């Protein structure tokens, strides 16, 4: 079992930074080291190797300049929020994709996959990041667009409402 620690070393100059970088290079083969920023890094490895690493670290930097925090996996499991709607369209498939492309460009969405009659975009904004999927298909002679917005927090309803508003401007009717 691996132990994981967050380490903060107060560096007082370039010499301290170089000393820490050299030390991390020395231990790179035995431990998993991930530098977050100058003087802040994550150490993961067997307990015995981590103890030896901390002994080496404290021999190079005084104890009042080093803070060590044990990390663990979170006890919570968050499921993404998904909002979806089905819209009926009267436009041709190419026109529908043009409208969707326009909406996604307006929301600064990046196309991440396109398979058959489905496309998935990633939208990043101030409230957060979401994935938006559009699927076009026909049922009972009607052309339908399924919109699915998936993510966390306030970003999901925010993006979902923007897409719904934009689709309403082009005459798309929500299908129940």
N, C-alpha and C positions, 0 to 999 in steps of 0.2 A: 504494500500500500504506500502511495506517495503522499508526502506532506507538502502542503502549498502555503507559502508565506508571501506577504507583501512587505518589502523592505524599503525604508526611507533613510537615506544617508545625507546628512547636512554637509554639503561641500562648500569649502571656504575659498576655493580658487581652482585654477587650471591644474595645479599639481594634484589636488585631491581627485579631480575628475579623471585625470590620466591614471592615477593609482587604482581607482575603482574600475575603470575600463580594463586595465591590465589584469586585475584580479578576476573579473568576470570572464575574460577570454581564457584564463587559466582553468577555470572550473567548467567551461562550456561543455566538455565531453562527458562529465559525470552528472551534471544537473541540467535541468531545463531552465534557462534564464531568459526572461523577457523584459527588456528595458522599456519602461513606459515614458520616462523623460529623465533628464539629468538627475541622478541620485535617487530615482524611484524605479523599482523593478520587482518582478515576481520571480520567486525561486520555487522550483518543484523538484522533488527527488526523494530517494529513500531517506528515512529519518537519520540514519548513520551519516550519510553523505551531507545532508543539510546541516547537521550539528558540526561537522568538520568545516563546512563552508562558513558558518557563523563564527566559529573559533578563529578562522583566518581573517574574516572581516573585522572582528573586534580587536584583533592584534594590529590591524592597520589604521583603524579609526577608533577614537575614544567612545566609550559606551554612551556618553551623553549626546553624541552626534548621530547615533544609530537608533532607529525605531523599527521593531519587528512585530508584525501582526499575523496571526494564523488565520488562514482563509479556509472556508469549507463550502461545499455545494449548498445552494439554497434549499430550504425545506418546502418551498412553494412551487407550484406548477401553474403557469399562466397559459390559458388557451387563447388564441387570437379571437377577436370579435369579428364576425362576418355579417355583413348586411347585403341582401340581394333583392333584386326586383326583376320583373319580367315586363318588357315593353313590346307593344305591337307596332310595327312599322309598315308603311305603304311604299316606301322608296325601294329602289333596286339595291341589291347587295353592295355593289360598288359605291353607291351614294351613301349608304349607311356607314361603310368603313371610312369614307371621306369625312363624315360628320364626327365619327369617333376619333379619327386622327386629329381633327381640329380641336375637339374637346381636350384630348390628351396633350396636345401641344400647348394649349392655353393653361393647363394645370402643370406643365413642365414634366409630363410623364415620359418615361423611357421604356420603349418596347423591350421586353425581356424574353418573350417567346411568342411564336406564331405557328399554330398547328391547325391545318385545315381551316375550319370556320371559327376558330377561337384564337383570341389574342390576350396576352397578359402584359400589363404595364406596371412599372414601379413609379409611384408618385411620392416625391419628397417635398415637404413644406414646413412651415412654421410649427403646426401642431404635431408633426411626426411623419412617419413613412408608412405607406400602405401598398398593397398589391391590388390592382384592379384587373378583373378578367371580364371579357366580353365574349359571348357565344351567340352566333347567329344560326337559327334553324327554322324549319317550317313545321307547323302542326295544324291539322284540319284546314289546310289551304291558307293559313295565315303566316306571315313572316314575323318571327319573334327575335328579340334580342334579350339575352339574360345578362344582367350586370351583377357582378359580385365584387364587393370591396372587403378586403381582409387585412387586419392589422391590430394595433393596440392603441388604447387611449382615445383622445378626442379627434385624432386624425381620421378615424374610420367614418363617423357620422358627418364630419366636415366635408370630406371628399365625396361621400355618397350623396349628400345634399347638393353639392355643386354639380355633380354629373346629372342628377335628376332634373335640376333647374335647366341646365344646358339642353338636355334632351327634350324638355317640354317646349323650348323655343322653336324647335324644328318640326313640331307637330307629331312627336312620338307620344303615343297613348299608353299609360300604364295598364298592364294586363293583369287581371286578378285570377 
